[in-house]
Amino acid sequence: KDYKDITGYEMNIIVGDNDNCLPGDFYFSLTDDLTKGLKDEGYIMNIDDYIHTESQTSTGAYWATRTILQ
């Protein structure tokens, strides 16, 4: 809803892997790799042709969406 409020565009949600990402896509993934130090609210964001965020929890993924909206 926030994305549409800001951009005027609907966002389609597709479940799958990032092999099918197109330029401009957002890809969110959860990791169980504790060595990344993400903890509850952290995330890693890589921006290239598409945006890939990685977090340990849904809270971290939520904070990544806030960064993208900014």
C-alpha positions in Angstrom: 0.0 0.0 0.0 2.8 2.4 0.9 4.5 1.8 -2.5 1.3 2.6 -4.3 0.6 5.7 -2.2 4.1 7.1 -3.1 4.4 5.9 -6.8 0.8 5.4 -7.9 1.8 1.9 -9.1 0.5 -1.5 -7.9 3.2 -4.0 -6.8 2.9 -7.6 -7.8 4.2 -10.1 -5.3 5.8 -13.3 -6.7 7.2 -16.1 -4.6 10.4 -17.7 -6.0 14.1 -17.3 -6.3 16.1 -14.4 -7.7 16.9 -16.2 -10.9 13.9 -14.6 -12.4 14.4 -11.1 -11.2 14.1 -8.3 -13.8 15.6 -4.9 -13.7 13.7 -2.8 -11.2 12.5 -5.7 -9.2 12.7 -6.0 -5.4 13.8 -9.4 -4.0 13.6 -10.2 -0.3 15.1 -13.2 1.3 15.5 -14.5 4.8 18.8 -16.1 6.0 19.7 -18.2 8.9 23.4 -17.4 8.6 24.1 -15.9 12.1 27.7 -14.9 11.0 26.2 -11.9 9.1 25.3 -10.2 12.4 21.9 -9.1 11.2 20.0 -10.0 14.4 16.4 -9.0 14.7 16.2 -5.7 12.9 19.2 -5.8 10.5 19.3 -6.3 6.8 21.8 -6.2 3.9 20.7 -4.4 0.7 22.4 -4.9 -2.6 21.4 -2.5 -5.4 22.2 -3.5 -9.0 19.7 -4.1 -11.8 17.3 -5.2 -9.1 17.3 -4.6 -5.3 18.0 -7.7 -3.1 17.6 -7.5 0.6 18.5 -10.2 3.0 17.5 -10.3 6.7 17.2 -12.9 9.5 13.7 -11.9 10.5 10.5 -10.3 9.0 11.3 -7.3 11.2 14.6 -6.8 9.3 12.7 -7.2 6.0 10.2 -4.6 7.2 13.0 -2.0 7.9 14.4 -2.7 4.5 11.1 -1.7 2.9 11.2 1.6 4.9 14.6 2.3 3.5 13.4 1.6 -0.1 10.4 3.8 0.3 12.7 6.7 1.5 
